[in-house]
Every structure is written in C-alpha cells, then in structure tokens.
C-alpha cells in the first residue's frame, strides 16, 4: 500500500485530543502524525477520529441464532436453558456455514466500531463429533471470515480446550461432542491455528481453557507450557449456579480457586467474573489480569452485574466483548456497562475515575487499553502501530458543537453507532458511510446458509 494522508479536525491520541491532525499511513501502519497542521490538497478529511476498540470476547457462530431464544419456557429461563437452544443450533453447522455467519458478525463489528476481535472458538469437529481430516477445519473458517476478502477485521484466535461437562471432570453431554479435545489433540489444533492465522496481518493465537467446569485442575496445569507467551482466556463466575457448583466441588468460589491454583497474570483475561466477593474483586485487580465484560450478553442471559466500579477503584483492568453477538455495538456495550453501575450504586457517572472527569472518555480509554492487552495487540493511534481508526461524523445531531471529551460522552450516551462514518482496519477502509464495503455480498451468503440451520 502506498503512503496516503488522512486529515482529522479532532483525533484521539494516547496523549489526549489533538486538533487539525495530518495522519499518514503506509503498509497498513501509522507512518506519521502531525498536529496543528494544514490539510493538503489530496488529504482525505474527516471531523473526528478515534482508535478502534477491541472486542475481546466473541462466539461468532451465535450471531446466527440472535433473537431465537426470546420465548419463555415452562419454567425459569436462564443461561442454562439458553444453552440448550444453542446446542441445537450448532448441531447442524458446517465449516461453510460458520464462515458465512462469522463474516456477517465481523462485518457488523467493524460497522459498530470494533476493529479487532477475540474469537473464543470451541466448535472444532464435524456434526455429531466426527473428526475432520484436518483438525483446523473450523478454525480455518474463522480465519477466512476475518480475512480482507470477507470482513478484514483484526483477529486474535482463541482455540478452546473443552473436555468435561461440569466440575470434577464430569462426563461430557451429547450436545458438547463437537467441542471435546484431549490434550494432544489440543496441541495439534493450536499448531494448526498458528499456521492458518499466519495468513492474516498481525493475527494473534492464544490459549483458552473453556472454564473450570470444562477443564480439570490437571488439564489446566498441563496447558501452561502451551500458553507461554500467549494470551490466556477463560470463562469464569458467569452465573450464580456456577459459583454454587464450584463451592460444592472445591470449597472455593471460581475466581478464588483460579487465583489460588494458577499463575494468573497480565496475560490472562477472565471473561465475565460476574459473581465475586469484595476479596475476590481486589485480588483479581492485583493479579493484573483483564476482566472481560460483555454487558449486552450478560443482560440478555440474566447473568448479573460485574462490580466494575469497585474493581476499577482497586486498580483493575477491563475490556468489553460482544460474546453471544445478540446485538453488536461497541458504544452500547460501554453505555450498558456504565448504566449497570448506576443501577447498582443509584447514582450517575460511576465509571469516571475522579471529579470533573468524563465518563465517556474514561470508559473508552479503559476498554481500549484492557481490550488490547487481553488480545495481545497494540491499542491506540501511534506511529508504527496498525492504522485501526473509527471516524465519527460531527454533523450527527448528537455531536454538533462538541469537542474533546464531550465528543466521547455524546457518542456513547446519545448517538451510538449511528454516528460512525468510516472505519479503517490495518489501513484499509472497510466501512464508508457506516456501511461495510462487502456488506451486500456477506449478507447474501449469510442468507443462503442460515436457512437450513433454523428451518
């Protein structure tokens, strides 16, 4: 890619807001940043530029079942009843189906302000649990959906190790047959994931023990050598039943057990961690691990509310993810995160980090830094970093006459994704006028594939 310039009236940099910024991009990366500049005749001009947000937790295939679990059952509905619907949906899925659904989800992520996704990928085998000739078949479908020919999103692929149905090594259920691996199988899968992900620019491959329900202590310990130098993601303490079951198995709560029995550090992302005591909250913050929060999905499933205000006050790091992809919207994830804390604390501006600070700016900065760390990637607009940029149209009614942090406050709490104009990922403009350049083709493929999955 040849050198080309972008000019922003307002641009959010790691040092704060800059005005009249001329940004040059070369080979997908930021080559130069000049503030207080004069636009050149060939510059492409925009009102406001933000660093793209990382989406640290996604199950892309679940986008295809969005809205299909909103019918009340005969008893109490919860994550556990939703999960049975998910198992039935995934049972028919082929690699081509997965590719089409993931491409649709990734297109929507880019349109919604996410420029990199952490794909927590656990559908490894063919229908009924039969093994593919190439164990990386389903992972390759995810990589193809992230490639420039499909969506162009940045990818941190997180192949999942999944072996059991419950704490203490309980036998797996029939609906989990497509997920199950032995340790040797997982090592081969990880090597294959490294191979296929190498086709993408700046792709990262991490390690993901599914949960303490699905992995025994011995298996978790055995994964440590494979995880060296990689991001490590795990589901934990999402539901109250999970906490009760963990107490019954070990005498400890999930986060408490994990921090006591694993070398949890800044490479780790604990996804959800919704149900924690004050002591667990403080201990997780001290560990340096990132809390992977998914407010839309957690609300949709009735999981509960993460103690974000206390966690941040203790020095904790967090990012946000779209998880089940029932709704894909970066601004809505951050807005709902703040609103949940307002409902807990019965007050306003709970996630602002001090008096007179902007809630929107602190939310955005927190999710950018924590999400990038969790995905093993760079975050922010800086020389040498991938050009992952979101432009907002300042002609949007909710953004008129705004500058500085007021833009972020109004974007998150008043405008949302309707203010997103263009999105660049690794220097390629993937979204123009709020619409992905491949949307029509991706929707066509998605429509053709979805019928047999839900019919």
N, C-alpha and C positions, 0 to 999 in steps of 0.2 A: 504494500500500500504506500503510495507517495505521501509526502508531507502535505497536510492541509490544515487550515486555520478555522477555528470557531471563535466567535466573539460573544461574550455574555455581559449584559449590564450588571448582573448580580451573580456571583459564583461563590459557593460554599467550599472553602478550602480547609485543610486541617488546622490552619491558624485562625480561622474565622472567615467572616464575609469579606469579599473583595469586590471592588467596583470596576467596571469597564475593563474586563479581563480578556486578553487575547490568548487563546489556548491553541497550541499546535500539537498535532497528533501524527505519529509516524509508526508504521508497522504495528498498529493497534495500541500503542502506548503513548502516554503524555510525554511529549518531547520538550515543551516549553510553556511557561506560564508568565505572562506579562500583565501586571495590574496597572490601572490608570493609563491604559493605552488608548490609541486612536484606531478605530476599525479600518482595515484595508479594503480596497475596492473588491477583492474577491472573498472577503470573510463571510461566513455564514452566521447570521446574527440571531441571537435569542435573548429573551428577557431574563431568565433565571436558570441557573444550572445547579444541580445537586449531585453528590455521589450516589450511584445506585446502591440500593440496600441489598444485603444478603438475606436470602430465605433459608434459614438454617435447618429446616425440617420439613420434608415433603414425602408423601406416598403418592406419586403421580397418578397411579392407576385408579385411585379412589375418586379422581375428578369425574370419571365416567358414571359413578353412582351418586353424584351430588343430588340431594333432594329426594332420593328414593327411600330414605329411612325416616321420613317425617310423618308416618302414620302410627297412631297409638296402638300398642299391643294390648293383649288381655290382662297383663299385669303391669308391674312397674318397669318402665323403659329406662335403659342406662347404656353406658358403653358396652356392656356385655351383651345386651340384646342387639345393639347396632352391629357388633362384631359378627354375629351370626349372618346378618344380611350381607356384610362384606365378604364373608367366606363363600356364600352362594354366588356372588357377583364374580369373584376372581376365579372360580372353578372352571369357567369356560374360556379363559383368556389365552390367546396365542401370542407369540412374540410380535406379530404384525399388529394385533390389537393393542398391545402395550405401547408400541411405538406411536401409534396414532393418538392414543389417549394422552401419553406423556407429552407429545408435541403440542397438543391442544393446551395442556396445563402450562407448559413452558412459554407458549405464546402469550397466554393471559398473564403470566407472571411478569414478563417484560412490559406488557401494556400497563400493568399495575404498579410498576416502579421497582421490581426486583430484578437484579442483573446477574445474580449467581444463586444456584440452588444446591442445598444439601439433600441429595436423594437417598433416603433411608430405605434401601431396596431389599425386600425379602422374598419376592416371588421368583424363585430360582429354577423350578422344574416345570416340566410339561404337565398337562392336565392329568389329574389322578396321581401325581407324584412321580410319573415316569421320568427317567433321566434323559436329557438331551445328549446327543453325541458330543457336543461342545458345551461344557458346563457353564460357559459365559454367555450362552444364547440370549437370555433375558436381559442381562446386564448390557449386552451389545445393543439391544433395542433402546435402552435408556440413553446410551451414548449417542446413538444415531438421532434420537429426538432432540438432543442438546446441540447437535452439530449445526453449522451455519446453513446447510441445505434445508434444515427443518425450522428450528427456532433461533439458534445462535446464542443461547443462554450459557453463562459460565456454569461449570459443573464440578461439584465435589461429590463423587460417587461413594456411597457408604454401604457396601455389601454387608448384609446382616447375617450373623450367626444365630441360628434358631434351632433348638434341639428338643425342647420339652414343653408341656402344656401348663405346668404350674411349679411352684416352689418345691424344692427337694427332688427334682428330676422326675416329675410325674409323666407318664406316657403321653405322647402327642395324640391329638384328636384327628379324626379323618379330614376335617377342614383345613388342617395345617400341613398336609402332605407335601404341598408344593414349596414349603418353606424350609424343610428339615435338612440339616447337614451334619456330618461328622467333622471332627477337627481336621483330618486330612483332606476331606472334600473342601472345607473352607479355605485351606491354604492354597489349593489349586484354583479355587474361584478367585481368590484375591490376586494371584499371579495373572490370571486371565483378565481381571478387571484393569490391572496396571497396563496390560498390553493394549486392550481396546481403547482405554481412555487416553492413551498417548496420541491418538489421532486428533484430539481437541487442543486448542491453545490453553495453556495454564490450567489444565484439569488437575484435580487432586483426588486421590483414592484414600479413604480412611477405613477404619475398622468399627464395626457396630454390633456388639453383643446386644441382642434384642432387648432383654430385660432380665431382672433377677428371676422372673417366672420361667423364662425360656432357656436359661443358662445356669448350670450348676457352678458352685464355687471352684471346683477343679477345672472346669472348662474355662471359666473366666480367667483363672491364673494361666492356663495354657495359651490363651490368646495374647498374653502380654508380649512375647517376642515378636509376634506378627504385627503388633501395634507400634513398634518402635519407630519414632519419627513421624507418625501419622496422627491425624485427628481421631478421637475415640468418642463415639456417641452411644448413649444408652437411654431407653425409656425408663422412667422411674417415678414411683409415687404419684401416678396419674389419678387413681381412683381410691376411695376410702376402703373398698373391699381388698384392693391390692395391699394396702397397709396392714389391714387386719390379718390377711393370709400370711404376710411376711412375719408379723409378730408371732403367729401360731407356729411357723416353721423354725424361726431362729431366735425368738425372744427380742428382736430388734426391729425397728422401723426400717424401710428400704434405704433411705438416704443415710441413716445412721450406720446400717450394716455395710453399705458400699464404702463409705469413708473410712470405716474401721478395717476393711478387708482388701481394699485395692489401693494402688498408688495413684489416687485421683489428683491430677494437677491441671495446669493451664491448657493442656491438650484436650481435656475432656469437655464434653457437653452433656449435661444431664437434662434430658428432654422432659418437660412438664415439671417434675419435682413439686407438684401442686400441694401435697399434704405433708407439711413439715412442722416440727415444733420450733420454738424460738432457738433452741440449742442447735438443731439441725440447720436452720437458716444461717446462723452465724458461722457454723463450721463449714458449710458449703461456700460461703463467701470467702473464708480464709483459705480454702483449697486453691483458689484461682480458677476453678472450673467455670464454664459459662452455663447459665441456666437457659435452656431452650424453651421459650414460651410461645404458645400457639393459641392466643386468646379467642380467635373465632371458633376453632375446633373445640377448644376446652369448654366454651359456652354452648356450642351445638350439642356436645355429648353430655353436658351437665356435670362436668368433672369437678368444678370448684374453682377457686381463685388463688393464684400464687401470691405469697406475701411479698410482693415486689418492693413496696416502699421500705420495709424493714431490711430486705436483702440488699438493696442499693445503699441504704444508710450504713450497713455493715461492710461496705466496700465491694459488694458482689457485682459481677458482670452478667449481662443478659443479651440475648438476641431474640428475634421473632421468626416464626415459620408458619407456613400455611397448612402443614400436617395433612388432614384429610381432603383439603382443597375443595371443601363445600362452597367456599367463596374465596376468591383470590384477589387480595387488595392490600398492598403494603401499608397504606395510610390507615385503613380500617383496623389492621392488627394493632398498630400503635395507639389509635384512638380508643379501642376497646380495652387495651392494657391499662391506660390511664383511667378510663371510666370505671373499670372494676375496682381499682384502688380508691376511687372517690366513693363508691358504694360501701366498701369496707370501712373506710375512715370517716364517712359522712362529712366530707369536705372537698375542696377543689384544689387543683394543681398539686397533686400528691407526688408526681414523679419529677417535678422541678427540684433541682439539687440545692436550693437555697433561696433566700429572699430576693425578689426582683429578677429571678431567673426565668427564662422562657421554658414552659413545659414542653412545647413542641420541639425546640432546639435540643433540650436535654434528652428527650425520648429518641430523637433521630440519631444523635451522637452515640447514645448508649447502644442502640440496636445496630448501628454501623460498626462500631468497634468490637462489640461482643460477637456479632454475627461473623465478621471477617475472621476473628481469632478462631471461632469454632469450626470454620470451614477451611482453615489452613491457607487463607488467601489474604491479599492486601485489601485495605479499605481506604477510601478517600481519593481525592484528586491530587496527585503529586507527580512530579517528574519521575519517569521510569516505571510508573505503575500503569496497569491496564486502564484504558480510557473507558470506564464504565460510568456513564453520565445520564442523568434524567433532566430534561428541561421542562419547566413549568411555563405556561402562558400567563403572563401578568395581566392580560386582558380579561381573564376569568373574573366574573363579578365578585367572587370572594377574595380575590387577590389585588384588587385595584388599590393603588396608592399605598401599597405595603413595601417595606424594605427591611433588610436584615432578618432578625429572628421572627418578626411579625409575619414574614412570608411562610415560615415553617408552621407557626401557630395556626395561620389561616388555612394552609394546605391540609394539615392533619385534622383540624376540628371543623372546618367549614366547607372546603372544596373537595378534598379527596381526589380519587383518581381522575375525575373529570377535568382537572387542571393539568394533567400530564400531556405534553405535546410530543416530544421526541425522546427516544431512548437509544443511546449508543452502548454497545457491548463489545469490548476489545476493539474500539474504534470504528466498528461497523454500525451504521444507523439502522436499527432493526424496527423501530417504531416511528411513524410520522403521523402527525395529527391525531395521536392517541391510538393508532391502529397499526398492528404489526404488518410488515410488508408481505408476509406469507399467509396472512390470516385466511383468505378465501380458500387457498389450496389445503391448508391444515384442517379447516372446518369441513371441507368436502371429504377428506379422508376419514376424519373423526366420525362423521355421519354414517359413512359406509360401513365402518367397523362396529359401531355401537349397537346396531340393531340386534344382532344375534346374542349379545351379552345381556340385554334386558328384555328381550322378546319372550 
